[in-house]
Amino acid sequence: MRCFKYLVTTLAFIILPLVAVSEQIQTNLIQIPIKAEKKAELDAMLFSPVGFAHTMKQKGFVGGETGYTTDEEGNITFVIWGKWQTKEDYYNYLATPERSEGSKFSQTMRAVMTSSPSLLWVKTY
C-alpha cells in the first residue's frame, strides 16, 4: 500500500504541472490551401527573415509545427500548429507591420492561396 501511495504521489507531481501548463498555452490550427505551382514561393518566404524568423521573435510565441498535406486530387494545404501564451499575443503578432496588409508576408500569402485560410483554437490535454 505504501508503494502505491508513493507511486500516486510521484505521478501527481509529474502530471499536475503538465496539466497546468497545457491549460495556459493557447494552441491554434491554421490550414491554408495553396496553389501547387506556388509552393516554392511560399517556402522561400517562410524561410526568409519575414517568415518563421519573425514569428519566433514575437512576445508570447511558444512554438509550432508546420507541414503540407496533399489530397487525392493534388490540392495542397499548408498546415500550422501554433502555440502561444495567450490568444492576445497571437493577434498582436498579426498586427505587426511584418504581418499587416501590404507587407511582403501578406502579399506572398495572397499570391499563393487558393481560398481563405481557416483558424481553429484547439483545447489540448
N, CA, C and O of each residue as an XYZ file, in Angstrom:
500
protein
N       0.824     -1.189      0.000
C       0.000      0.000      0.000
C       0.873      1.259      0.000
O       0.565      2.221     -0.704
N       1.964      1.264      0.786
C       2.850      2.421      0.817
C       3.466      2.683     -0.544
O       3.633      3.835     -0.944
N       3.802      1.623     -1.252
C       4.391      1.748     -2.579
C       3.385      2.394     -3.534
O       3.761      3.231     -4.355
N       2.111      2.011     -3.432
C       1.071      2.571     -4.270
C       0.901      4.066     -3.989
O       0.794      4.859     -4.924
N       0.875      4.460     -2.706
C       0.750      5.874     -2.343
C       1.926      6.677     -2.894
O       1.759      7.794     -3.384
N       3.105      6.095     -2.806
C       4.294      6.760     -3.337
C       4.161      6.963     -4.845
O       4.468      8.033     -5.370
N       3.695      5.912     -5.533
C       3.523      5.978     -6.980
C       2.504      7.056     -7.349
O       2.754      7.852     -8.254
N       1.370      7.091     -6.669
C       0.326      8.084     -6.941
C       0.849      9.491     -6.676
O       0.615     10.399     -7.472
N       1.552      9.677     -5.570
C       2.110     10.990     -5.228
C       3.136     11.422     -6.268
O       3.144     12.578     -6.690
N       3.990     10.510     -6.677
C       5.003     10.821     -7.687
C       4.349     11.199     -9.008
O       4.746     12.180     -9.636
N       3.354     10.436     -9.436
C       2.656     10.751    -10.679
C       1.958     12.108    -10.590
O       1.950     12.863    -11.562
N       1.379     12.419     -9.447
C       0.701     13.703     -9.274
C       1.687     14.861     -9.447
O       1.357     15.870    -10.069
N       2.884     14.719     -8.903
C       3.900     15.776     -9.036
C       4.378     15.920    -10.480
O       4.786     17.004    -10.897
N       4.327     14.836    -11.234
C       4.760     14.886    -12.632
C       3.641     15.397    -13.534
O       3.876     16.263    -14.378
N       2.438     14.877    -13.370
C       1.334     15.168    -14.286
C       0.669     16.512    -14.015
O       0.370     17.234    -14.966
N       0.430     16.871    -12.782
C      -0.307     18.106    -12.493
C       0.355     19.360    -13.048
O      -0.350     20.210    -13.590
N       1.668     19.520    -12.942
C       2.268     20.699    -13.571
C       2.095     20.704    -15.093
O       1.956     21.772    -15.690
N       2.100     19.535    -15.723
C       1.898     19.464    -17.163
C       0.482     19.891    -17.534
O       0.285     20.580    -18.535
N      -0.494     19.493    -16.745
C      -1.880     19.893    -16.990
C      -2.010     21.401    -16.846
O      -2.656     22.047    -17.671
N      -1.410     21.966    -15.817
C      -1.479     23.414    -15.604
C      -0.854     24.168    -16.771
O      -1.390     25.188    -17.204
N       0.271     23.679    -17.282
C       0.935     24.337    -18.400
C       0.080     24.246    -19.654
O      -0.050     25.232    -20.379
N      -0.512     23.071    -19.928
C      -1.295     22.921    -21.151
C      -2.532     23.799    -21.124
O      -3.003     24.207    -22.186
N      -3.076     24.108    -19.958
C      -4.233     24.991    -19.872
C      -3.836     26.436    -20.116
O      -4.665     27.230    -20.561
N      -2.608     26.794    -19.840
C      -2.159     28.164    -20.034
C      -1.811     28.434    -21.491
O      -2.048     29.539    -21.980
N      -1.265     27.471    -22.180
C      -0.827     27.645    -23.558
C      -2.038     27.579    -24.487
O      -2.901     26.712    -24.342
N      -2.089     28.499    -25.436
C      -3.150     28.520    -26.437
C      -2.606     27.901    -27.725
O      -1.554     28.310    -28.216
N      -3.312     26.929    -28.264
C      -2.878     26.237    -29.464
C      -3.849     26.519    -30.601
O      -5.064     26.408    -30.440
N      -3.293     26.886    -31.755
C      -4.163     27.067    -32.902
C      -3.755     26.151    -34.039
O      -2.603     25.731    -34.152
N      -4.732     25.857    -34.875
C      -4.536     25.060    -36.074
C      -4.965     25.930    -37.245
O      -6.125     26.331    -37.336
N      -4.035     26.218    -38.133
C      -4.320     27.046    -39.304
C      -4.103     26.183    -40.538
O      -3.081     25.509    -40.664
N      -5.075     26.209    -41.449
C      -4.983     25.470    -42.695
C      -5.123     26.460    -43.848
O      -6.105     27.197    -43.933
N      -4.130     26.467    -44.731
C      -4.094     27.435    -45.823
C      -3.989     26.671    -47.147
O      -2.931     26.124    -47.459
N      -5.069     26.628    -47.923
C      -4.996     25.983    -49.237
C      -4.110     26.810    -50.167
O      -4.291     28.021    -50.289
N      -3.152     26.151    -50.819
C      -2.225     26.890    -51.686
C      -2.167     26.279    -53.088
O      -2.523     25.121    -53.305
N      -1.706     27.103    -54.027
C      -1.505     26.660    -55.406
C      -0.234     25.814    -55.457
O       0.812     26.226    -54.956
N      -0.330     24.635    -56.062
C       0.825     23.723    -56.132
C       2.033     24.400    -56.767
O       3.163     24.209    -56.317
N       1.799     25.182    -57.798
C       2.914     25.821    -58.509
C       3.532     26.973    -57.706
O       4.569     27.508    -58.099
N       2.906     27.360    -56.581
C       3.413     28.467    -55.759
C       4.069     27.984    -54.456
O       4.484     28.802    -53.635
N       4.163     26.665    -54.265
C       4.724     26.127    -53.015
C       6.158     26.606    -52.784
O       6.507     26.967    -51.660
N       6.987     26.617    -53.814
C       8.384     27.058    -53.665
C       8.439     28.534    -53.265
O       9.299     28.920    -52.474
N       7.549     29.353    -53.791
C       7.492     30.774    -53.426
C       7.120     30.931    -51.951
O       7.698     31.755    -51.242
N       6.153     30.135    -51.498
C       5.767     30.176    -50.083
C       6.929     29.733    -49.203
O       7.234     30.387    -48.206
N       7.576     28.637    -49.560
C       8.720     28.143    -48.781
C       9.826     29.188    -48.677
O      10.404     29.386    -47.608
N      10.115     29.855    -49.792
C      11.176     30.879    -49.793
C      10.831     31.999    -48.818
O      11.700     32.476    -48.088
N       9.571     32.420    -48.801
C       9.166     33.486    -47.885
C       9.207     33.002    -46.431
O       9.662     33.728    -45.548
N       8.734     31.787    -46.187
C       8.699     31.264    -44.818
C      10.090     31.146    -44.207
O      10.249     31.324    -42.999
N      11.096     30.850    -45.022
C      12.454     30.703    -44.522
C      13.284     31.978    -44.666
O      14.499     31.964    -44.470
N      12.617     33.074    -45.009
C      13.281     34.382    -45.078
C      13.125     35.077    -43.720
O      12.416     34.570    -42.851
N      13.770     36.215    -43.529
C      13.652     36.936    -42.255
C      12.218     37.348    -41.890
O      11.920     37.536    -40.710
N      11.329     37.490    -42.879
C       9.948     37.891    -42.559
C       9.035     36.690    -42.316
O       7.848     36.859    -42.038
N       9.582     35.485    -42.420
C       8.798     34.281    -42.210
C       8.872     33.765    -40.782
O       8.530     34.469    -39.832
N       9.327     32.519    -40.649
C       9.410     31.892    -39.328
C      10.284     32.686    -38.367
O       9.984     32.759    -37.176
N      11.348     33.274    -38.866
C      12.265     34.036    -38.001
C      11.520     35.163    -37.287
O      11.743     35.406    -36.101
N      10.644     35.844    -38.006
C       9.854     36.924    -37.390
C       8.892     36.353    -36.343
O       8.772     36.893    -35.243
N       8.217     35.270    -36.688
C       7.255     34.653    -35.765
C       7.930     34.240    -34.466
O       7.399     34.486    -33.383
N       9.090     33.617    -34.566
C       9.762     33.086    -33.377
C      10.227     34.169    -32.412
O      10.484     33.877    -31.245
N      10.341     35.421    -32.875
C      10.785     36.523    -32.015
C       9.632     37.218    -31.290
O       9.862     38.140    -30.508
N       8.403     36.788    -31.540
C       7.250     37.509    -31.015
C       6.962     37.180    -29.552
O       7.146     36.054    -29.091
N       6.505     38.207    -28.848
C       6.101     38.035    -27.446
C       4.989     36.990    -27.380
O       4.004     37.066    -28.115
N       5.158     36.035    -26.509
C       4.138     35.018    -26.289
C       4.241     33.794    -27.183
O       3.530     32.812    -26.967
N       5.122     33.834    -28.195
C       5.269     32.660    -29.060
C       5.961     31.553    -28.277
O       7.033     31.766    -27.711
N       5.353     30.381    -28.244
C       5.895     29.249    -27.508
C       6.536     28.243    -28.450
O       7.596     27.695    -28.149
N       5.903     27.999    -29.583
C       6.435     27.037    -30.534
C       5.405     26.702    -31.585
O       4.274     27.186    -31.550
N       5.806     25.882    -32.503
C       4.876     25.495    -33.547
C       5.448     24.420    -34.444
O       6.643     24.123    -34.414
N       4.581     23.853    -35.229
C       4.964     22.863    -36.218
C       4.224     23.185    -37.493
O       3.095     23.674    -37.460
N       4.857     22.912    -38.616
C       4.234     23.169    -39.905
C       4.419     21.970    -40.814
O       5.271     21.113    -40.581
N       3.606     21.931    -41.849
C       3.730     20.870    -42.830
C       2.739     21.079    -43.954
O       1.978     22.046    -43.965
N       2.761     20.165    -44.888
C       1.865     20.212    -46.033
C       1.062     18.922    -46.102
O       1.556     17.851    -45.749
N      -0.177     19.034    -46.561
C      -0.975     17.860    -46.890
C      -1.355     17.962    -48.358
O      -1.509     19.058    -48.897
N      -1.503     16.812    -48.997
C      -1.949     16.748    -50.382
C      -3.069     15.720    -50.463
O      -2.898     14.570    -50.057
N      -4.222     16.143    -50.991
C      -5.337     15.202    -51.109
C      -5.259     14.414    -52.417
O      -4.314     14.578    -53.188
N      -6.258     13.555    -52.665
C      -6.246     12.684    -53.847
C      -6.243     13.473    -55.156
O      -5.720     12.998    -56.164
N      -6.822     14.669    -55.148
C      -6.864     15.493    -56.359
C      -5.596     16.331    -56.552
O      -5.472     17.048    -57.545
N      -4.667     16.244    -55.615
C      -3.427     17.009    -55.725
C      -3.479     18.390    -55.102
O      -2.530     19.162    -55.233
N      -4.584     18.717    -54.420
C      -4.694     20.010    -53.736
C      -3.777     20.028    -52.520
O      -3.747     19.078    -51.737
N      -3.034     21.114    -52.372
C      -2.054     21.228    -51.286
C      -2.565     22.212    -50.231
O      -3.083     23.281    -50.555
N      -2.408     21.827    -48.971
C      -2.759     22.693    -47.845
C      -1.544     22.831    -46.943
O      -0.941     21.839    -46.534
N      -1.195     24.077    -46.640
C      -0.126     24.359    -45.682
C      -0.778     24.381    -44.304
O      -1.770     25.081    -44.097
N      -0.227     23.618    -43.362
C      -0.818     23.450    -42.041
C       0.144     23.961    -40.977
O       1.341     23.675    -41.010
N      -0.408     24.729    -40.024
C       0.385     25.277    -38.916
C      -0.286     24.905    -37.598
O      -1.474     25.163    -37.405
N       0.472     24.303    -36.699
C       0.079     24.160    -35.298
C       0.889     25.208    -34.547
O       2.110     25.084    -34.446
N       0.241     26.223    -34.025
C       0.950     27.265    -33.301
C       0.628     27.236    -31.820
O      -0.494     26.920    -31.423
N       1.615     27.565    -31.011
C       1.411     27.619    -29.556
C       1.811     29.003    -29.065
O       2.909     29.487    -29.339
N       0.893     29.628    -28.333
C       1.062     30.996    -27.849
C       0.685     31.061    -26.379
O      -0.157     30.297    -25.908
N       1.317     31.978    -25.662
C       0.963     32.158    -24.250
C      -0.508     32.553    -24.122
O      -1.220     32.036    -23.262
N      -0.957     33.466    -24.977
C      -2.353     33.901    -24.959
C      -2.827     34.124    -26.394
O      -2.014     34.302    -27.301
N      -4.130     34.113    -26.592
C      -4.682     34.454    -27.901
C      -4.345     35.901    -28.241
O      -4.098     36.229    -29.401
N      -4.335     36.762    -27.231
C      -3.992     38.164    -27.449
C      -2.588     38.305    -28.034
O      -2.365     39.133    -28.917
N      -1.637     37.498    -27.546
C      -0.279     37.526    -28.106
C      -0.317     37.190    -29.596
O       0.372     37.827    -30.392
N      -1.109     36.204    -29.971
C      -1.209     35.815    -31.379
C      -1.785     36.958    -32.218
O      -1.250     37.288    -33.276
N      -2.868     37.556    -31.744
C      -3.493     38.630    -32.515
C      -2.606     39.883    -32.555
O      -2.630     40.619    -33.541
N      -1.839     40.128    -31.517
C      -0.863     41.234    -31.552
C       0.226     40.960    -32.587
O       0.673     41.871    -33.284
N       0.644     39.716    -32.681
C       1.623     39.310    -33.690
C       1.088     39.592    -35.098
O       1.818     40.085    -35.959
N      -0.183     39.276    -35.323
C      -0.776     39.533    -36.643
C      -0.845     41.023    -36.964
O      -0.901     41.408    -38.132
N      -0.841     41.861    -35.930
C      -0.924     43.311    -36.125
C       0.438     43.964    -36.345
O       0.507     45.172    -36.570
N       1.528     43.190    -36.284
C       2.852     43.776    -36.502
C       2.968     44.237    -37.953
O       2.284     43.703    -38.826
N       3.824     45.221    -38.221
C       3.990     45.695    -39.603
C       4.383     44.575    -40.582
O       4.011     44.614    -41.755
N       5.128     43.591    -40.095
C       5.569     42.485    -40.955
C       4.429     41.543    -41.348
O       4.589     40.711    -42.241
N       3.281     41.674    -40.681
C       2.117     40.832    -40.991
C       0.927     41.653    -41.496
O      -0.106     41.082    -41.845
N       1.053     42.951    -41.539
C      -0.069     43.812    -41.922
C      -0.311     43.785    -43.425
O       0.522     43.309    -44.197
N      -1.449     44.298    -43.818
C      -1.810     44.393    -45.232
C      -0.735     45.156    -45.995
O      -0.292     46.217    -45.555
N      -0.320     44.625    -47.121
C       0.712     45.262    -47.929
C       2.131     44.798    -47.629
O       3.051     45.106    -48.387
N       2.324     44.062    -46.538
C       3.659     43.563    -46.192
C       4.064     42.452    -47.166
O       3.221     41.889    -47.866
N       5.352     42.150    -47.201
C       5.870     41.058    -48.039
C       5.152     39.753    -47.692
O       4.787     38.986    -48.583
N       4.952     39.507    -46.408
C       4.264     38.304    -45.953
C       2.846     38.268    -46.512
O       2.431     37.271    -47.102
N       2.111     39.347    -46.326
C       0.726     39.427    -46.782
C       0.630     39.270    -48.302
O      -0.236     38.549    -48.798
N       1.503     39.933    -49.027
C       1.491     39.842    -50.493
C       1.769     38.415    -50.969
O       1.122     37.922    -51.893
N       2.729     37.767    -50.335
C       3.058     36.395    -50.721
C       1.897     35.457    -50.411
O       1.537     34.617    -51.236
N       1.309     35.599    -49.218
C       0.192     34.724    -48.852
C      -0.961     34.877    -49.833
O      -1.545     33.879    -50.256
N      -1.295     36.098    -50.198
C      -2.385     36.324    -51.165
C      -2.053     35.698    -52.526
O      -2.939     35.190    -53.212
N      -0.785     35.738    -52.906
C      -0.377     35.200    -54.206
C      -0.413     33.675    -54.251
O      -0.621     33.099    -55.319
N      -0.217     33.014    -53.117
C      -0.122     31.553    -53.122
C      -1.416     30.843    -52.716
O      -1.572     29.656    -53.002
N      -2.333     31.532    -52.065
C      -3.560     30.895    -51.576
C      -4.572     30.652    -52.694
O      -4.677     31.435    -53.638
N      -5.311     29.555    -52.568
C      -6.411     29.291    -53.496
C      -7.747     29.718    -52.898
O      -8.710     29.956    -53.628
N      -7.806     29.815    -51.570
C      -9.015     30.274    -50.870
C      -8.601     30.729    -49.476
O      -7.434     30.631    -49.096
N      -9.562     31.220    -48.734
C      -9.274     31.758    -47.397
C      -8.752     30.679    -46.457
O      -9.166     29.523    -46.541
N      -7.840     31.058    -45.562
C      -7.354     30.095    -44.565
C      -8.409     29.868    -43.487
O      -9.331     30.668    -43.322
N      -8.261     28.774    -42.763
C      -9.129     28.526    -41.612
C      -8.268     28.568    -40.348
O      -7.099     28.184    -40.363
N      -8.865     29.038    -39.265
C      -8.185     29.136    -37.970
C      -9.066     28.506    -36.919
O     -10.227     28.885    -36.767
N      -8.528     27.556    -36.199
C      -9.228     26.921    -35.084
C      -8.366     27.037    -33.840
O      -7.152     26.844    -33.906
N      -8.984     27.352    -32.700
C      -8.283     27.296    -31.422
C      -8.606     25.938    -30.822
O      -9.775     25.580    -30.678
N      -7.566     25.180    -30.471
C      -7.710     23.793    -30.054
C      -7.453     23.687    -28.562
O      -6.443     24.176    -28.056
N      -8.378     23.044    -27.865
C      -8.166     22.774    -26.443
C      -7.327     21.504    -26.351
O      -7.755     20.434    -26.786
N      -6.131     21.629    -25.783
C      -5.237     20.479    -25.675
C      -5.287     19.916    -24.264
O      -5.666     20.608    -23.320
N      -4.903     18.660    -24.133
C      -4.917     17.972    -22.834
C      -3.554     17.475    -22.483
O      -3.371     16.871    -21.426
